[in-house]
Amino acid sequence: MATITKREIVSALSDQTGLRQSDTSLLVDAFIEMVGKNLEKGHNVTFRTFGTFEICVAKAKIGRNPNKADSEVHIPERCVVRFKPGRDLKTRVAALPQH
């Protein structure tokens, strides 16, 4: 499976909109910053048909090093970003051929 980079997104958006890549890059950066700031404020960020980003609290747990089976590490409770895909995205992914 290939990884799409920010550079590839900027290039594709630039081609689709006719904007210069430097302007498109600024827009993508502003978009990422806006999403991050809203999540920091505790707001969910929803893109209809695509999905929702939300902050959840991951419970504290005990972690183990597979190389040192008898050593345990306490991992404290922390905030994490969760993504819940929207209906259209779920449908598109479900239609993909299995590898």
C-alpha positions as CSV (number, residue, x, y, z in Angstrom):
1,M,0.0,0.0,0.0
2,A,1.4,3.4,-1.0
3,T,1.7,6.4,1.3
4,I,0.5,9.8,0.1
5,T,2.6,12.6,1.2
6,K,1.7,16.3,1.9
7,R,3.7,17.2,-1.2
8,E,1.6,14.9,-3.4
9,I,-1.6,16.3,-1.9
10,V,-0.4,19.9,-2.6
11,S,0.6,18.9,-6.2
12,A,-2.8,17.3,-6.9
13,L,-4.8,20.2,-5.4
14,S,-2.7,22.6,-7.4
15,D,-3.4,20.7,-10.6
16,Q,-7.1,20.5,-9.8
17,T,-7.6,24.2,-8.8
18,G,-5.0,25.9,-11.0
19,L,-3.5,27.6,-7.9
20,R,0.3,27.8,-7.5
21,Q,1.8,25.1,-5.4
22,S,3.1,27.6,-2.9
23,D,-0.4,29.0,-2.4
24,T,-1.9,25.5,-2.2
25,S,0.8,24.5,0.4
26,L,-0.2,27.5,2.5
27,L,-3.9,26.5,2.4
28,V,-3.1,22.9,3.4
29,D,-0.9,24.2,6.3
30,A,-3.7,26.5,7.4
31,F,-6.2,23.6,7.2
32,I,-4.0,21.3,9.3
33,E,-3.5,24.1,11.9
34,M,-7.2,24.8,12.1
35,V,-8.0,21.1,12.7
36,G,-5.3,20.9,15.4
37,K,-6.5,24.0,17.2
38,N,-10.1,22.8,17.2
39,L,-9.1,19.4,18.6
40,E,-7.0,21.1,21.3
41,K,-10.1,23.1,22.3
42,G,-12.0,19.8,22.8
43,H,-14.1,20.2,19.6
44,N,-14.8,17.3,17.3
45,V,-13.9,18.0,13.6
46,T,-16.3,16.5,11.2
47,F,-16.2,16.2,7.4
48,R,-19.5,15.0,6.2
49,T,-19.3,11.7,4.2
50,F,-15.6,11.4,5.2
51,G,-15.5,11.1,9.0
52,T,-14.9,12.7,12.4
53,F,-11.7,13.4,14.3
54,E,-12.3,13.5,18.1
55,I,-10.3,13.5,21.3
56,C,-10.7,10.5,23.6
57,V,-9.0,9.6,26.8
58,A,-7.0,6.3,26.6
59,K,-7.1,4.4,29.8
60,A,-3.9,3.8,31.8
61,K,-2.4,0.3,31.2
62,I,0.5,-1.9,31.8
63,G,3.0,-2.2,28.9
64,R,5.5,-5.0,28.5
65,N,8.7,-5.2,26.5
66,P,8.6,-8.4,24.4
67,N,12.4,-8.8,24.8
68,K,12.1,-8.6,28.6
69,A,8.9,-10.4,29.5
70,D,9.2,-9.9,33.2
71,S,9.5,-6.1,33.0
72,E,6.4,-4.0,33.2
73,V,6.0,-0.3,32.3
74,H,3.0,1.8,33.6
75,I,1.5,3.8,30.7
76,P,-0.6,6.6,32.2
77,E,-4.0,7.7,31.0
78,R,-3.6,10.2,28.1
79,C,-5.6,12.0,25.4
80,V,-5.5,10.5,21.9
81,V,-7.1,11.4,18.6
82,R,-9.6,8.9,17.2
83,F,-11.0,8.9,13.7
84,K,-14.5,7.6,13.0
85,P,-15.0,7.1,9.3
86,G,-18.2,8.4,7.7
87,R,-20.7,6.3,5.9
88,D,-19.5,7.1,2.4
89,L,-15.8,6.4,3.3
90,K,-16.9,3.0,4.9
91,T,-18.7,2.1,1.8
92,R,-15.8,3.0,-0.5
93,V,-13.3,1.0,1.7
94,A,-15.6,-2.0,1.9
95,A,-15.8,-2.1,-1.9
96,L,-12.0,-2.5,-2.2
97,P,-10.7,-5.8,-3.3
98,Q,-9.1,-7.9,-0.5
99,H,-5.3,-8.6,-0.9
